[in-house]
Amino acid sequence: MYEFPIQRAAQLKEKPDPKTLIFGRTFTDHMFLMNYDAGRGWHDGRIVPYAPLELAPSAMVFHYAQEVFEGLKAYRAPDGGVQLFRPADNGQRLADSCERLCIPPVPVDEFVAAVEALVRVEADWVPSEPGTSLYIRPFIIATDPSLGVHASHSYLFCIICCPVGAYYAEGINPVRIYVENEDVRAVRGGTGYTKCGGNYAASIRAGERAEAQGYAQVLWLDGVERKYIEEVGSMNVMFKVDGKIITPKLTGSVLPGITRRSCIQLIRDWGLEVEERLITAQELFDAAKSGKLEEAWGTGTAAVVSPVGEMTWNDQSVVINGGRIGPVTQKLYDTLTGIQWGTHSDPHGWVVRL
Ligand SMILES: *Cc1c(COP(=O)(O)O)cnc(C)c1O
């Protein structure tokens, strides 16, 4: 068992109106901190008032981006209890990201204990309106005050939380996306399978360009052949083609999403086939033109599932399912959100009650 000392904030903030929340702007009263120093390992896990961090301008994270993060949510169940969704999977993925970035991993059970301890302290911040939740952002940064390019000897693990409004406050509207031919998000051998800030820095330009042209997201191609579909924005992507569900396989440049993994399990539970394999953009557009591309959707913690209504690649545009959410997409959304908010049974034991 891990025990973390709690230093309570002298004054608690006023809780915001969950109807007007903007994602990632409002933070709770406390945060979790833990330090790592070479020779001592991870030490001094603690909960303290939410406040700015003090770091040397030479801190390695600012220069060489030695940083990893996670994203998960706490949900308010109908009986008033608070629950997490597969938090150990986030802990394991953080450890996998750490390994790639040469950061000493936080033990998975200590990660889960830290998240649980912080959410217990902030339980009043978990909103109860439909579709709302408390978003949890754990991250680790390299803190050595040194410009030498090597692995840092000291790190800070921090967890912050923010209440988030319903993602689909106005109902689920399928989005328009376009295939990005120029920029790539990640390459095999790089850091694509990790959640590190650098991947996001590299993806911002394409995202901005997409937005400027009226698209919600970018459909990423692989970095080597620019042929295979990888992800949509910062979500994994799935397609229903001719009755079968297909999703890009985890080649090293695709992020192993926990929502992706959960969707694959549910689809198999329903007796449908899921193939994890390489998928070319050409194959998808051919399928769309012959009427066989039945559904497309992104998966991720923020939106759970996000239906795609229209796809553009160079000068070709295809509309999917008449621009409406498809039945498998809808069923995945209903089932997963039901499990997460505790209104649906949880046959795989994914939910952790606090
Ligand atoms: C976080 C993330 C996802 C989704 O992962 P979940 O565990 O389902 O939230 C997908 N792609 C990228 C690039 C991500 O960073």
The ligand as an SDF file (V2000), in Angstrom:
LIG
                    3D

 15 15  0  0  0  0  0  0  0  0999 V2000
   -4.0230    9.2160  -26.2670 C   0  0  0  0  0  0  0  0  0  0  0  0
   -4.0000    8.9460  -27.7170 C   0  0  0  0  0  0  0  0  0  0  0  0
   -4.9270    8.0860  -28.3290 C   0  0  0  0  0  0  0  0  0  0  0  0
   -6.0920    7.4620  -27.6040 C   0  0  0  0  0  0  0  0  0  0  0  0
   -5.7190    6.6870  -26.5110 O   0  0  0  0  0  0  0  0  0  0  0  0
   -6.8050    6.3380  -25.3920 P   0  0  0  0  0  0  0  0  0  0  0  0
   -6.0420    5.5050  -24.4360 O   0  0  0  0  0  0  0  0  0  0  0  0
   -7.8870    5.6070  -26.0720 O   0  0  0  0  0  0  0  0  0  0  0  0
   -7.2610    7.6380  -24.8330 O   0  0  0  0  0  0  0  0  0  0  0  0
   -4.7790    7.8390  -29.6780 C   0  0  0  0  0  0  0  0  0  0  0  0
   -3.8130    8.4180  -30.4090 N   0  0  0  0  0  0  0  0  0  0  0  0
   -2.9130    9.2680  -29.8570 C   0  0  0  0  0  0  0  0  0  0  0  0
   -1.8600    9.8670  -30.7130 C   0  0  0  0  0  0  0  0  0  0  0  0
   -2.9720    9.5560  -28.4940 C   0  0  0  0  0  0  0  0  0  0  0  0
   -2.0880   10.3980  -27.9600 O   0  0  0  0  0  0  0  0  0  0  0  0
  1  2  1  0
  2  3  1  0
  2 14  2  0
  3  4  1  0
  3 10  2  0
  4  5  1  0
  5  6  1  0
  6  7  2  0
  6  8  1  0
  6  9  1  0
 10 11  1  0
 11 12  2  0
 12 13  1  0
 12 14  1  0
 14 15  1  0
M  END
$$$$
